[in-house]
Amino acid sequence: MNHLTTRLGPSVGRARARGTRAVTEWNARMLAEASDGTRRGTRWGRGALALVPSALAVGVLGTALAQGALAANFSVTGQPFTLTSNGVEGSGFGAIVNTPAVGRPDGTTTTNTAMARVGFASAGLAGLCGIVHQTIAGVPYSLLLTGGQKVTAAPPGTFTTDIDASNLYIQATELQAYGPTTLQNAVLGQSADQVTVAGKPLTGALPGGFGLGSAGGEGGSSITLHGLNATAYDAEMAGALVLPDLKIRVVAGSATAC
């Protein structure tokens, strides 16, 4: 499949139902053809449903975001994904170090991985690219979510944001910028339990833990990142997100760029 563009439906429920029904019907047809003894090339039916959880997660996310829904969440249990942007301008910025529960393939969880939880009360992004890698029947595939302007491998020297978000949170093992970073009205080393974003403490904050908070009161800190690359386990939009030109594609191989 070279690409799949998802048209957003009027509700998350209908998007989930249509996606599940279409894949199930396609899978049944493929298995029926495979059972008649005629070879028709590679048979993907047996592995098709392995893609359903990630595809539905991103499809539902896209529908929720387009409607400005609350509490939209993008995560792939126990598996990191990549989020990149040409740049981010955020206010009401805060960050802590925590050890969230990460799912294992056997259904258990572990809290042995330290991560940074970063929050923005308000943020503007210059394009967005999300990449999830998955293997189906031993063959690697990538699910790509893009919105706004095209995200380039080498971030531009200057950028203009075209995606607006409020109450944006990212849980990541690595988050970096490729150009100059401007941080204003921030306190490095603030106790994690005292760091708030949009009036609320960050999930997993421990008293005495490392925190990066605001020196100017709630919403007083600001940050500008030229080029963003995050290895994330969770991205949550607890407020509204206006994301133009949303596209979702599945491509063969392990993609490194949208």
LOZAKE-835677 format. One record per residue: x, y, z of N, C-alpha, C in turn; residue in three letters. Coordinates in steps of 0.02 Angstrom, whole numbers, padded with zeros to 5 digits, always signed. Atoms other than C-alpha are relative to their C-alpha. Layout:
XYZXYZXYZala...
//
This chain:
+00043-00059+00000+00000+00000+00000+00045+00062+00000met-00043-00059+00004+00082+00162-00058-00022+00053+00049asn+00022-00047-00051-00028+00273+00046-00075-00006+00011his+00070+00001-00019-00193+00287+00134-00016+00067+00032leu+00021-00064-00028-00276+00454+00165-00067-00009+00032thr+00061+00010-00038-00409+00448+00299-00042+00064-00001thr+00046-00057-00005-00559+00562+00279-00034-00004+00068arg+00023+00001-00069-00615+00611+00450-00076-00001+00002leu+00071+00007-00007-00790+00557+00499-00027+00046+00053gly+00030-00046-00049-00913+00649+00608+00008-00020+00072pro-00008+00021-00070-00875+00547+00763+00053-00052+00006ser-00052+00050-00013-00739+00442+00841-00029-00070-00002val+00031+00066-00002-00860+00297+00866-00009-00029-00070gly+00010+00025+00068-00906+00285+00682+00065-00013-00035arg-00066+00012+00031-00723+00301+00629+00028-00068+00022ala-00025+00063-00026-00677+00155+00741-00038-00059-00031arg+00041+00055+00026-00823+00047+00680+00014-00013-00073ala-00014+00009+00072-00791+00079+00495+00067-00031-00011arg-00068+00028+00009-00605+00044+00512+00002-00074+00017gly-00001+00070-00021-00633-00119+00605-00037-00043-00050thr+00040+00039+00047-00770-00179+00485+00036-00009-00067arg-00034+00004+00065-00669-00139+00327+00058-00049+00003ala-00058+00044-00005-00513-00228+00387-00022-00072+00010val+00025+00068-00012-00613-00379+00449-00026-00031-00064thr+00026+00026+00063-00704-00398+00282+00056-00016-00049glu-00056+00012+00044-00542-00381+00185+00039-00061+00021trp-00036+00057-00026-00457-00508+00296-00036-00065-00017asn+00039+00059+00015-00599-00632+00270+00005-00019-00074ala-00007+00014+00072-00589-00615+00080+00067-00031-00016arg-00067+00025+00013-00402-00644+00082+00007-00072+00023met-00004+00068-00025-00418-00800+00189-00040-00048-00044leu+00040+00042+00044-00556-00868+00075+00037-00016-00064ala-00038+00012+00060-00448-00845-00078+00059-00047+00012glu-00058+00041-00016-00300-00925+00008-00020-00074+00008ala+00021+00069-00015-00403-01080+00053-00019-00040-00062ser+00021+00038+00059-00451-01125-00127+00058-00032-00038asp-00057+00034+00029-00274-01182-00169+00033+00037-00057gly-00030-00039+00054-00240-01050-00302+00049+00050+00028thr-00050-00047-00025-00079-00954-00274-00008+00066-00035arg+00010-00067+00027-00104-00768-00298+00055+00048+00023arg-00053-00043-00025+00062-00701-00235+00000+00001+00075gly-00005-00005-00072+00096-00643-00058-00069+00005+00032thr+00064+00002-00034-00049-00681+00059+00006+00037+00066arg-00006-00043-00058-00070-00543+00186-00057-00011+00050trp+00059+00006-00042-00236-00599+00261+00015-00020+00072gly-00012+00025-00066-00163-00693+00408+00033+00052+00046arg-00034-00049-00041-00060-00545+00466-00034+00068+00002gly+00030-00066+00007-00180-00404+00424-00023+00029+00066ala+00028-00027-00062-00261-00389+00594+00052+00025+00048leu-00053-00025-00044-00092-00358+00675+00007+00075-00006ala-00006-00072+00011-00100-00183+00601-00058+00038+00029leu+00060-00035-00020-00274-00144+00665+00008+00044+00061val-00003-00044-00060-00233-00079+00841+00033+00067-00014pro-00034-00063+00013-00107+00051+00781-00038+00042-00050ser+00036-00038+00050-00209+00100+00628-00062+00033+00029ala+00058-00029-00031-00366+00125+00730+00018+00054+00049leu-00021-00050-00049-00272+00219+00865+00013+00066-00034ala-00016-00061+00035-00207+00344+00739-00061+00028-00035val+00061-00024+00032-00372+00353+00644-00046+00035+00048gly+00042-00031-00051-00470+00390+00801+00031+00064+00024val-00034-00062-00020-00339+00516+00853-00014+00055-00050leu+00010-00050+00051-00355+00605+00687-00070+00029+00000gly+00069-00023-00003-00545+00614+00699-00009+00046+00059thr+00009-00040-00060-00537+00681+00876+00034+00068-00007ala-00036-00062+00006-00407+00811+00834-00036+00048-00048leu+00033-00042+00049-00501+00875+00682-00062+00033+00029ala+00060-00028-00031-00654+00903+00790+00017+00042+00061gln-00018-00038-00059-00554+00990+00927-00021-00035+00063gly+00024+00039-00057-00601+00849+01046+00048+00006+00059ala-00041-00001-00060-00538+00843+01224+00030-00069+00012leu-00031+00061-00022-00420+00713+01293+00016-00049-00056ala-00025+00044+00053-00360+00646+01126+00069-00025+00020ala-00063+00029-00023-00215+00528+01156+00027-00047-00053asn-00033+00042+00050-00090+00443+01041+00054-00039+00036phe-00051+00041-00030+00009+00298+01110-00002-00070-00030ser-00006+00069+00023+00070+00126+01055+00030-00039+00057val-00020+00033-00061+00081+00010+01204+00068-00032-00005thr-00065+00030-00004+00260-00031+01248+00045+00013-00059gly-00039-00012+00060+00327+00040+01085+00007+00075-00012gln-00009-00071+00013+00404+00211+01055-00017+00019-00072pro+00012-00026+00067+00359+00319+00906+00036+00067-00006phe-00037-00061+00012+00439+00472+00828-00047+00058-00016thr+00036-00061+00015+00368+00648+00829+00050+00053-00021leu-00045-00053+00022+00453+00785+00728-00040+00060-00024thr+00031-00062+00023+00414+00965+00684+00056+00048-00021ser-00050-00050+00020+00504+01109+00598+00014+00050+00056asn-00011-00046-00055+00484+01210+00757-00060+00002+00046gly+00053-00005-00050+00383+01239+00915+00008+00066+00038val+00002-00058-00043+00334+01399+01005-00053-00013+00054glu+00046+00017-00053+00257+01364+01175+00003+00047+00059gly+00002-00040-00061+00202+01458+01330-00031-00043+00055ser+00023+00042-00055+00159+01394+01503+00034-00067-00002gly-00040+00060+00011+00299+01268+01480+00023-00030+00066phe-00026+00034-00059+00348+01138+01610+00024-00069-00018gly-00027+00066+00013+00446+00976+01619+00023-00032+00065ala-00025+00038-00057+00486+00840+01746+00030-00066-00025ile-00024+00068+00014+00574+00671+01751-00043-00047+00041val+00041+00049-00036+00462+00523+01796+00013-00070-00028asn-00008+00070+00023+00450+00334+01773-00069-00029-00011thr+00069+00024+00013+00282+00296+01692-00003-00075-00012pro+00010+00070+00016+00210+00123+01670+00002-00011-00076ala-00006+00016+00070+00261+00051+01502-00021-00073-00011val+00025+00066+00012+00169-00099+01431+00050-00046-00035gly-00039+00051+00033+00257-00259+01382-00045-00041-00046arg+00041+00041+00046+00201-00378+01242-00042-00052+00036pro+00037+00051-00036+00144-00505+01373-00057+00029+00043asp+00054-00031-00036+00022-00381+01448+00019+00029+00067gly-00023-00029-00063+00124-00336+01602+00030+00069-00013thr-00029-00067+00006+00199-00165+01636+00064+00005+00040thr-00062-00013-00036+00366-00098+01695+00006+00075+00012thr-00012-00070-00015+00415+00066+01777+00074+00013+00008thr-00073-00005-00006+00602+00048+01752+00031+00050-00048asn-00027-00046+00050+00619+00177+01613-00014+00073+00020thr+00008-00071-00015+00650+00359+01660-00015+00039-00064ala+00019-00041+00058+00569+00484+01543-00012+00072+00021met+00018-00069-00012+00538+00668+01526-00073+00010-00020ala+00068-00020+00018+00358+00728+01533-00001+00075-00009arg-00003-00070+00019+00345+00894+01444-00070+00025-00016val+00066-00027+00013+00191+01003+01442+00001+00072-00023gly+00008-00068+00025+00135+01162+01353-00073+00021+00013phe+00068-00026-00008-00017+01263+01409-00026+00022-00068ala+00018-00021+00068-00017+01334+01233+00061-00009-00044ser-00057+00013+00045+00091+01286+01084-00020+00010-00072ala+00007-00003+00072+00111+01324+00901+00054-00043-00031gly-00048+00044+00033+00195+01194+00789+00004+00017-00074leu-00010-00010+00071+00270+01214+00617+00000-00068-00034ala+00007+00066+00029+00202+01054+00542+00009-00054+00052gly-00005+00057-00045+00191+00884+00625+00008-00064-00039leu-00011+00066+00031+00256+00712+00577+00006-00051+00055cys-00004+00055-00048+00222+00555+00678+00012-00065-00037gly-00018+00063+00033+00299+00386+00633-00003-00057+00050ile+00004+00061-00040+00254+00216+00706+00026-00057-00043val-00026+00059+00035+00354+00062+00654-00035-00062+00025his+00032+00063-00020+00269-00108+00653+00019-00054-00050gln-00016+00057+00043+00309-00281+00585-00061-00044-00007thr+00057+00043+00014+00173-00385+00502+00026-00061-00038ile-00022+00063+00031+00213-00568+00461+00074+00005-00018ala-00071-00005+00012+00397-00526+00474+00021+00056-00047gly-00015-00053+00047+00385-00379+00353-00009+00068+00034val+00007-00065-00034+00419-00201+00419-00045+00048-00039pro+00042-00052+00028+00291-00065+00389+00004+00061+00045tyr+00001-00062-00038+00275+00115+00445-00067+00035-00010ser+00062-00039+00002+00118+00212+00488+00020+00073+00011leu-00020-00071-00001+00139+00399+00453-00061+00044+00011leu+00051-00050-00012+00032+00539+00523+00032+00068-00011leu-00027-00067+00014+00062+00713+00452-00056+00052+00002thr+00047-00055-00001-00022+00881+00471+00037+00066-00008gly-00032-00065+00010+00014+01060+00423+00054-00003-00054gly-00053-00004+00050+00169+01106+00324+00044-00062+00001gln-00044+00058+00004+00293+00974+00267+00058+00008+00048lys-00055-00001-00047+00419+00931+00401+00063-00024-00037val-00061+00014+00038+00595+00933+00327+00052-00034+00044thr-00053+00034-00037+00744+00826+00376+00046+00050+00035ala-00040-00054-00029+00847+00984+00405-00046+00059+00015ala+00047-00053-00017+00740+01110+00500+00022+00068-00029pro-00017-00066+00028+00731+01285+00421+00028+00046+00053pro-00029-00048-00047+00825+01429+00499-00053+00041+00036gly+00057-00035-00029+00661+01520+00529-00063-00040-00017thr+00061+00038+00013+00487+01448+00540-00062+00040+00020phe+00064-00029-00016+00305+01498+00545-00047-00057+00020thr+00043+00054-00024+00184+01392+00647-00066+00000-00037thr+00065+00006+00033+00025+01325+00566-00045-00050+00037asp+00040+00045-00042-00039+01206+00703-00006+00031+00069ile+00011-00029-00067-00116+01273+00864-00023-00055+00047asp+00019+00051-00050-00127+01165+01020-00004+00032+00069ala+00003-00020-00070-00177+01189+01201+00003-00062+00043ser-00008+00057-00046-00133+01076+01347+00030-00060-00036asn-00036+00053+00036-00009+00974+01246+00053-00031+00045leu-00047+00035-00043+00092+00841+01338+00035-00055-00041tyr-00039+00052+00033+00231+00727+01275+00041-00037+00052ile-00039+00044-00044+00307+00580+01369+00054-00031-00043gln-00052+00020+00047+00477+00545+01292+00064-00021+00036ala-00067+00019-00024+00643+00459+01321+00053+00047-00028thr-00047-00047+00030+00726+00586+01208-00039+00055-00036glu+00031-00057+00032+00676+00760+01151+00055+00051-00014leu-00054-00046+00017+00794+00874+01056-00019+00048-00055gln+00008-00050+00052+00802+01029+00947+00065+00002-00040ala-00058-00001+00044+00920+01053+00800+00027+00070-00013tyr-00023-00068+00009+00939+01241+00808-00002+00035+00067gly+00000-00038-00063+00940+01380+00938-00065-00009+00039pro+00058+00007-00044+00823+01359+01086-00003+00060+00046thr+00009-00058-00043+00754+01509+01179-00048-00018+00056thr+00040+00017-00059+00689+01483+01356-00003+00062+00044leu+00009-00060-00040+00617+01628+01456-00043-00013+00062gln+00039+00003-00063+00552+01648+01635-00006-00071+00026asn+00002+00069-00021+00599+01470+01679+00046-00011+00061ala-00040+00018-00058+00667+01391+01838+00025-00071-00009val-00029+00066+00004+00786+01244+01818+00010-00027+00070leu-00010+00029-00065+00785+01126+01965-00057+00011+00049gly+00058-00007-00044+00614+01168+02034-00025-00069+00019gln+00027+00065-00022+00537+01026+02136-00055-00022-00048ser+00046+00024+00051+00440+00918+02013-00074+00008+00019ala+00070-00004-00021+00280+00921+02117-00026+00072+00001asp+00021-00070+00002+00278+01112+02107-00007+00026-00072gln+00006-00020+00070+00284+01118+01916-00072-00011-00023val+00068+00006+00025+00113+01152+01842-00004+00024-00073thr+00014-00020+00069+00050+01167+01663-00075+00008-00005val+00072-00015+00003-00120+01248+01634-00033-00011+00068ala+00028+00004-00066-00144+01249+01823+00000-00069+00032gly+00000+00068-00027-00115+01062+01848+00071-00027+00003lys-00066+00031-00004+00038+00963+01907+00009-00052-00055pro-00014+00050+00051+00122+00848+01782-00004-00070+00029leu+00009+00069-00023+00080+00662+01796+00067-00032+00018thr-00060+00035-00021+00209+00563+01893+00050+00042+00038gly-00047-00044-00035+00288+00711+01981+00010-00023+00072ala-00017+00020-00068+00377+00668+02144+00032+00059+00037leu-00031-00054-00039+00423+00791+02283+00076-00008+00001pro-00072+00002+00002+00606+00835+02267+00030-00023-00065gly-00024+00020+00066+00618+00767+02091+00016+00060-00043gly-00019-00055+00043+00692+00871+01951-00059+00027-00038phe+00053-00032+00038+00576+00997+01873+00024+00063-00033gly-00013-00063+00035+00582+01141+01750-00067+00036-00001leu+00064-00035-00006+00447+01266+01792+00005+00073-00018gly+00005-00070+00019+00396+01447+01772+00020+00046+00057ser-00020-00051-00049+00474+01596+01861-00049+00058+00001ala+00045-00057+00006+00335+01713+01807-00072-00016+00017gly+00068+00020-00015+00184+01628+01881-00027-00047-00052gly+00030+00047+00047+00067+01510+01791-00002+00028-00071glu-00001-00021+00070+00095+01522+01605+00054+00051-00016gly-00050-00052+00012+00242+01641+01626+00060-00022-00040gly-00058+00024+00037+00374+01530+01547-00016-00009-00074ser+00009+00010+00071+00399+01517+01360+00062-00034-00029ser-00056+00035+00032+00507+01413+01243-00010+00001-00075ile+00000+00005+00073+00553+01417+01059+00052-00052-00021thr-00044+00054+00022+00627+01260+00981+00004+00001-00076leu-00009+00004+00072+00700+01263+00806+00013-00073-00019his-00007+00070+00016+00669+01088+00744-00012-00042+00062gly+00015+00043-00057+00595+00957+00861+00001-00072-00022leu-00002+00072+00013+00632+00771+00864-00007-00035+00067asn+00013+00033-00064+00557+00666+01004-00012-00074-00010ala+00015+00071-00004+00562+00480+01039-00049-00008+00058thr+00053-00006-00049+00396+00470+01129-00037-00067+00011ala+00044+00056-00015+00286+00341+01214-00072+00023+00006tyr+00067-00026-00008+00136+00455+01232-00002+00072-00021asp+00012-00070+00017+00069+00616+01158-00073+00013+00014ala+00068-00012-00022-00086+00689+01238-00019+00073-00014glu+00028-00065+00012-00191+00836+01182-00061+00007+00046met+00055-00006-00049-00296+00875+01337-00046+00058-00017ala+00042-00056+00022-00363+01032+01253-00013-00008-00075gly+00016+00002+00071-00402+01078+01073+00065+00001-00041ala-00056-00001+00047-00285+01050+00926-00028+00013-00069leu+00022-00017+00068-00312+01133+00757+00056-00022-00047val-00052+00032+00040-00218+01025+00632-00023-00004-00073leu+00023+00000+00070-00240+01066+00445+00032-00056-00040pro-00026+00048+00049-00219+00940+00304+00025-00064+00032asp-00020+00063-00032-00213+00784+00413+00001-00056-00051leu-00005+00059+00044-00154+00630+00318+00029-00058+00040lys-00025+00061-00031-00126+00451+00375+00017-00048-00055ile-00023+00046+00053-00025+00331+00268+00035-00060+00031arg-00039+00058-00018+00046+00156+00282+00047-00015-00058val-00050+00013+00053+00207+00124+00185+00043-00058+00020val-00044+00056-00013+00322-00025+00168+00068+00025+00025ala-00066-00017-00024+00488-00022+00261-00003+00040+00065gly-00006-00038-00061+00550+00073+00412+00015+00072-00017ser-00007-00070+00020+00520+00255+00367+00035+00041+00054ala-00034-00045-00047+00629+00388+00447-00024+00072-00009thr+00025-00068+00012+00540+00541+00375-00068-00006-00033ala+00067-00001+00030+00362+00586+00322+00003+00026-00072cys
//
